[in-house]
Amino acid sequence: MARPTNTVGTTTMTVSVGPQIRQYLMDLTAKGTFGNTPQDVIRAFVLNAIQKLIADKQLDERKWRVLDDGSVELIPN
């Protein structure tokens, strides 16, 4: 299943992994459970980890507002 189109701008980040992790990412990509590319799998893992940290109260949830140009702005606490 395709990932939904982004409604806000994105930032590209580079993540370096060793051959073992790359192979696991390729295995997960082949299964399609977390996405169709290694980048999708990493994105899903990071999102899941952040959601868990918020649920465990180890990270404060942030509130955002989407601006007319598609960018986002952090709403101060």
ChimeraX attribute file (.defattr): number of C-alpha atoms within 10 A of each C-alpha:
attribute: neighborCount
match mode: 1-to-1
recipient: residues
	/A:1	8
	/A:2	7
	/A:3	8
	/A:4	6
	/A:5	6
	/A:6	8
	/A:7	10
	/A:8	12
	/A:9	10
	/A:10	10
	/A:11	4
	/A:12	5
	/A:13	6
	/A:14	6
	/A:15	7
	/A:16	8
	/A:17	10
	/A:18	7
	/A:19	9
	/A:20	9
	/A:21	11
	/A:22	13
	/A:23	13
	/A:24	12
	/A:25	21
	/A:26	16
	/A:27	12
	/A:28	18
	/A:29	18
	/A:30	14
	/A:31	11
	/A:32	15
	/A:33	11
	/A:34	19
	/A:35	20
	/A:36	17
	/A:37	15
	/A:38	20
	/A:39	15
	/A:40	18
	/A:41	19
	/A:42	15
	/A:43	14
	/A:44	15
	/A:45	13
	/A:46	12
	/A:47	12
	/A:48	12
	/A:49	12
	/A:50	16
	/A:51	14
	/A:52	13
	/A:53	14
	/A:54	14
	/A:55	12
	/A:56	10
	/A:57	10
	/A:58	10
	/A:59	12
	/A:60	11
	/A:61	13
	/A:62	10
	/A:63	10
	/A:64	11
	/A:65	11
	/A:66	13
	/A:67	10
	/A:68	8
	/A:69	8
	/A:70	13
	/A:71	12
	/A:72	15
	/A:73	11
	/A:74	10
	/A:75	9
	/A:76	7
	/A:77	6
